Amino acid sequence: LNVALYFGTSFSAAYGAEYSAAYTILLNIWFFGAFIIDGYSSAGNILSGKLYGEENYEELVKLSNRLIKYAILVGVAMFIVGGILYYPIGRIFTKEQAVLDEFYTVFSLVLAMQPLCAIAFIFDGMFKGMGKMKYLRNVLLFSTGLVFIPTLLIFDYFNLKLVAIWIAFTLWIIARGLPLILNFRKVFLPLAKR
């Protein structure tokens, strides 16, 4: 996570002050979305650990399905609210037009990421609760080293600037969340049917 944030901050600063300022605003909005979903992630952490310890795999799968629904609902709600308040949100943070221009170039992508982020964060919490830290570590290393950094370098080469950073973050979130969901379902769906 720190490596991804370092690269995002470093590249945005290199693009210039207005890019750096817009990136900082976007990152704070992204973190705000993460904090909203954090309650569900914490519940997933606690309850998945309990159910996993009890070997209650049927309820564990039901929990994951409920949390996916909540994550999608919360993520879509954030997307809709952000869409409705699209222009006022930017002006809350700054009145500088150069910064706002860069902010609005990428804000829709950050909003579209919210449901994906919500699902990834929830499964992060569940895997932590079950003590599957080795798998989480490997997914994070893979997604950062083989998805985020190469994506950023490729899109930066085409001079996409903030768009490059946030495409990299979007693919990074997908690369973090999708393996967790697939692994969870591969392991626990058969166990739940026993």
C-alpha positions in Angstrom: 0.0 0.0 0.0 2.8 2.4 0.9 4.6 1.6 -2.3 1.5 2.4 -4.4 0.9 5.6 -2.4 4.5 6.6 -2.8 4.5 6.1 -6.6 1.1 8.0 -6.9 2.4 10.9 -4.8 5.8 11.0 -6.5 4.4 11.0 -10.0 1.7 13.6 -9.3 4.3 15.9 -7.7 6.5 15.5 -10.8 3.7 16.6 -13.0 3.4 20.0 -11.3 1.7 21.8 -8.4 -1.9 21.7 -9.8 -1.6 17.9 -10.4 -0.2 17.3 -7.0 -3.0 19.4 -5.4 -5.7 17.6 -7.4 -4.2 14.2 -6.6 -4.2 15.0 -2.9 -7.9 16.0 -3.0 -8.7 12.8 -4.9 -6.7 10.7 -2.5 -8.5 12.1 0.5 -11.9 11.5 -1.2 -10.7 7.9 -1.9 -9.7 7.5 1.8 -13.1 8.9 2.9 -14.8 6.1 0.9 -12.5 3.6 2.5 -13.4 4.9 6.0 -17.1 4.6 5.2 -16.8 1.0 4.2 -14.4 0.3 7.1 -17.3 -0.5 9.5 -18.4 -3.3 7.2 -14.8 -4.5 6.8 -14.4 -4.6 10.6 -17.6 -6.6 11.0 -16.4 -9.0 8.3 -13.1 -9.3 10.1 -14.7 -10.2 13.5 -17.5 -12.4 12.2 -15.4 -14.3 9.7 -12.8 -15.1 12.3 -15.6 -16.4 14.6 -17.3 -18.4 11.9 -14.0 -19.8 10.6 -12.9 -20.8 14.1 -16.3 -22.6 14.6 -15.9 -24.2 11.1 -19.4 -22.8 10.3 -18.6 -22.5 6.6 -22.2 -22.2 5.5 -22.7 -19.1 7.6 -19.3 -17.8 6.5 -20.4 -18.0 2.9 -23.7 -16.3 3.7 -21.8 -13.6 5.5 -19.6 -13.0 2.5 -22.7 -12.8 0.2 -24.3 -10.3 2.6 -21.2 -8.2 2.8 -20.8 -8.1 -1.0 -24.3 -6.8 -1.3 -23.7 -4.1 1.4 -20.4 -3.2 -0.3 -22.0 -2.8 -3.7 -24.9 -0.7 -2.2 -22.5 1.5 -0.2 -20.1 1.9 -3.2 -23.0 2.7 -5.6 -24.5 5.2 -3.1 -21.1 6.9 -2.9 -20.9 7.0 -6.7 -24.4 8.5 -7.0 -23.9 11.1 -4.2 -20.5 12.0 -5.8 -22.2 12.3 -9.2 -24.9 14.5 -7.9 -22.4 16.7 -6.1 -19.8 16.4 -8.7 -18.9 20.0 -9.1 -19.6 21.3 -5.6 -17.3 18.6 -4.1 -14.3 20.0 -6.0 -15.0 23.5 -5.0 -15.2 22.5 -1.3 -11.4 21.8 -1.5 -10.1 24.6 -3.7 -11.1 27.6 -5.8 -8.1 27.4 -8.1 -9.3 26.6 -11.6 -6.1 24.8 -12.7 -6.4 22.4 -9.8 -10.2 21.9 -10.4 -9.5 21.2 -14.1 -7.2 18.3 -13.2 -9.5 17.2 -10.4 -12.5 16.9 -12.7 -10.5 15.1 -15.3 -10.2 12.1 -13.0 -13.0 12.5 -10.4 -15.4 10.3 -12.3 -12.9 7.4 -12.3 -12.4 7.7 -8.5 -16.2 7.6 -8.1 -16.5 4.6 -10.4 -13.9 2.8 -8.3 -16.0 3.0 -5.1 -18.0 -0.3 -5.5 -14.7 -2.1 -6.4 -12.9 -0.6 -3.4 -15.7 -1.5 -1.1 -15.6 -5.2 -2.1 -11.8 -5.4 -1.9 -11.7 -3.7 1.5 -14.5 -6.1 2.8 -12.6 -9.2 1.7 -9.3 -7.7 3.1 -11.1 -7.6 6.5 -12.5 -11.2 6.1 -9.1 -12.7 5.2 -7.5 -10.8 8.2 -10.2 -12.2 10.5 -9.6 -15.7 9.3 -5.8 -15.3 9.8 -5.0 -15.7 6.0 -2.3 -13.1 6.2 0.2 -15.0 4.0 -2.3 -15.0 1.1 -3.2 -11.4 1.6 0.5 -10.4 1.6 1.1 -12.3 -1.6 -2.0 -10.7 -3.3 -0.8 -7.3 -2.3 2.8 -7.9 -3.5 1.4 -9.3 -6.8 -1.1 -6.4 -7.3 1.5 -3.7 -6.5 4.5 -5.2 -8.3 2.9 -6.7 -11.4 -0.2 -4.5 -11.8 0.0 -1.1 -10.2 3.6 -0.2 -11.1 3.7 -1.5 -14.7 0.3 0.1 -15.4 1.4 3.4 -14.0 4.6 3.3 -16.1 2.8 2.4 -19.3 0.1 5.1 -19.0 2.6 7.6 -17.8 4.6 6.9 -20.9 1.5 8.1 -22.9 1.5 11.3 -20.8 -1.9 10.6 -19.2 -0.7 12.1 -15.9 -3.4 11.8 -13.2 -5.4 9.5 -15.4 -2.4 7.2 -15.4 -2.2 7.2 -11.6 -5.9 6.5 -11.1 -6.1 3.8 -13.8 -3.3 2.1 -12.0 -5.1 2.4 -8.7 -8.3 1.0 -10.3 -6.5 -2.0 -11.8 -4.7 -2.4 -8.5 -7.9 -2.6 -6.6 -9.3 -5.2 -9.0 -6.1 -7.2 -8.7 -6.4 -7.1 -4.9 -10.1 -7.9 -4.7 -10.7 -10.4 -7.4 -8.2 -13.1 -6.2 -9.6 -12.8 -2.7 -13.2 -13.4 -3.9 -12.2 -16.3 -6.2 -10.0 -17.9 -3.5 -12.7 -17.5 -0.8 -15.3 -19.1 -3.0 -13.0 -21.9 -4.2 -12.2 -22.9 -0.7 -15.4 -22.3 1.2 -18.3 -23.0 -1.2 -17.4 -26.8 -1.2 -17.0 -26.7 2.6 -20.4 -25.0 3.0 -22.1 -27.7 1.0 -20.9 -30.6 3.2 
